[in-house]
Amino acid sequence: MELLMGAILFVVSSTFGGTSAFSSFLALYIIFIKQIVEGFKKRYTYPRIGYLKLPEEDGKQIGIGILTYMGGVLLALVVLIYLLYGRFSGDLLNKWIPFLIGLIFFGGLQYHYSKSGDKLVLVYTVIAVGGGLVFSLMNFPEKLTGAQLYALFMSAIFIVAGVLRFRKFRNDHPIQSIPEGVSENE
């Protein structure tokens, strides 16, 4: 998860910088995310810890929940901006994009924590929300510099954490040999 999020945030940071050379890759991530994750699992996860088919979730309900949460967060941010500044403008919204992204991360990471119980996700949550607030409070000369730097910061956090966790996973779970007489699909 961390490596994929780091890569996605790196591409997102380039779009905030005005150079959209990598923007097409963001669409490719969205289109091929399921195949990328499944390919990674087949190559690294399943040979080490096996395969477990989890129960299917209602994609429509999850989608509605995500959109509702994101809409609520955006509305709350608009109200916060209005209360802080007495007005609302696109420039103020651009200034607070890092905090908005941090709050969106909060929802996604809390959902992930509820499914995995991984306490490190709580650390990511604090870094995401706290970092978003810090980058939003800083004054940058360009309107989207804070969002770009925040995306790069979170990208670096996730990539470093992902590499460290992946190395630990590979060390803790060496590839299991298949006993004679048992096929690979059993």
C-alpha positions in Angstrom: 0.0 0.0 0.0 2.7 2.5 1.0 4.7 2.1 -2.2 1.7 2.5 -4.4 0.5 5.6 -2.5 4.0 7.1 -2.6 4.1 6.6 -6.4 0.6 8.1 -6.8 1.4 11.1 -4.7 4.6 11.7 -6.6 2.6 12.0 -9.8 0.0 14.1 -8.1 2.7 16.5 -6.9 3.8 17.1 -10.5 0.2 18.1 -11.5 0.2 20.7 -8.7 3.5 22.1 -10.0 1.8 22.9 -13.3 3.9 20.4 -15.2 1.5 17.7 -16.3 4.1 15.4 -17.9 3.2 12.7 -15.5 -0.6 13.4 -15.3 -1.3 10.6 -17.8 0.3 8.1 -15.4 -2.3 9.0 -12.8 -5.0 7.9 -15.1 -3.1 4.7 -15.8 -2.8 4.0 -12.0 -6.6 4.3 -11.7 -7.2 2.1 -14.7 -4.7 -0.6 -13.8 -4.6 -0.4 -10.0 -6.3 -3.8 -9.5 -3.9 -5.5 -11.9 -0.9 -3.8 -10.3 -1.9 -4.9 -6.8 -2.8 -8.4 -7.9 0.5 -8.8 -9.8 2.4 -7.6 -6.8 0.6 -10.1 -4.5 1.1 -13.0 -6.9 4.8 -12.2 -7.1 5.7 -11.4 -3.5 2.8 -12.0 -1.1 1.1 -15.3 -2.0 4.4 -17.3 -2.3 5.3 -16.2 1.3 2.0 -16.3 3.2 -0.5 -17.9 0.9 -3.8 -16.8 -0.5 -7.0 -16.0 1.4 -10.1 -14.9 -0.5 -11.8 -12.2 1.6 -15.5 -11.7 1.4 -16.7 -9.3 -1.2 -17.7 -5.8 -0.1 -20.5 -3.8 -1.6 -18.6 -1.5 -3.9 -21.6 0.8 -4.4 -22.0 1.4 -0.6 -18.3 2.0 -0.3 -18.4 4.5 -3.2 -21.3 6.3 -1.7 -19.5 6.4 1.6 -16.3 7.8 0.1 -18.2 10.5 -1.9 -20.3 11.5 1.2 -17.2 11.7 3.3 -15.2 13.8 0.8 -18.2 16.1 0.2 -18.5 16.6 4.0 -14.8 17.3 4.4 -14.9 19.8 1.6 -18.0 21.5 3.0 -16.4 21.7 6.4 -13.2 23.2 5.0 -15.2 25.8 3.1 -16.9 26.7 6.3 -13.6 26.8 8.2 -12.0 29.1 5.6 -15.0 31.4 5.8 -14.9 31.5 9.6 -11.1 32.2 9.6 -11.0 34.8 6.8 -14.5 36.2 6.6 -14.7 35.3 2.9 -14.1 32.4 0.6 -12.0 32.4 -2.6 -10.2 30.1 -4.9 -6.8 31.3 -3.6 -7.8 30.5 0.0 -9.0 27.1 -1.1 -5.7 26.5 -2.9 -3.8 27.5 0.3 -5.8 24.9 2.3 -5.6 22.0 -0.2 -2.8 20.2 1.8 -5.2 20.2 4.8 -8.0 19.0 2.6 -5.9 16.1 1.3 -4.8 15.3 4.9 -8.4 15.1 6.0 -9.2 12.8 3.0 -6.2 10.7 4.0 -7.7 10.6 7.5 -10.9 8.9 6.2 -9.1 6.4 4.0 -6.5 5.5 6.6 -9.1 5.0 9.3 -11.0 2.7 7.0 -7.7 0.8 6.3 -7.0 0.6 10.1 -10.5 -0.7 10.7 -9.8 -3.6 8.2 -6.2 -4.3 9.1 -5.7 -3.3 12.8 -2.2 -2.1 11.8 -1.2 0.5 14.3 1.4 2.0 12.0 -1.6 3.3 10.0 -2.4 5.6 13.0 1.1 7.1 12.7 0.4 7.7 9.0 -2.9 9.4 9.9 -1.2 11.8 12.3 1.5 12.6 9.8 -1.0 13.1 7.0 -3.4 15.4 8.9 -0.6 17.2 10.8 1.5 17.7 7.7 -1.5 19.0 5.8 -2.3 21.5 8.5 1.4 22.7 8.7 1.7 23.0 4.9 -1.6 24.9 4.8 -0.5 27.4 7.5 2.7 28.2 5.7 2.8 31.1 3.2 4.2 30.3 -0.2 4.6 32.7 -3.0 2.9 30.5 -5.6 -0.7 29.4 -4.8 -0.2 25.6 -5.2 3.3 25.3 -3.9 2.1 24.1 -0.5 0.0 21.4 -2.1 2.9 20.3 -4.3 5.3 20.2 -1.4 2.8 18.4 0.8 2.3 15.7 -1.9 6.0 15.3 -2.3 6.4 15.1 1.5 3.7 12.4 1.8 5.1 10.6 -1.2 8.5 10.4 0.5 7.0 9.2 3.8 5.1 6.5 2.0 7.9 5.4 -0.2 10.4 5.2 2.7 7.9 3.4 4.9 6.9 1.1 2.0 10.5 0.1 1.3 11.2 -0.6 5.0 8.1 -2.6 5.5 8.5 -4.6 2.3 12.1 -5.5 3.3 10.9 -6.5 6.7 8.1 -8.6 5.2 10.5 -10.4 2.9 12.8 -11.1 5.8 10.1 -12.3 8.1 8.3 -14.4 5.5 10.8 -16.3 3.2 9.3 -18.1 0.2 7.8 -21.4 1.3 8.9 -24.5 -0.6 6.0 -26.6 -2.0 6.1 -30.1 -0.6 6.4 -33.0 -3.1 3.1 -34.2 -4.5 1.3 -30.9 -3.8 0.5 -28.7 -6.8 1.0 -24.9 -6.6 -2.7 -24.2 -6.8 -3.7 -26.2 -3.7 
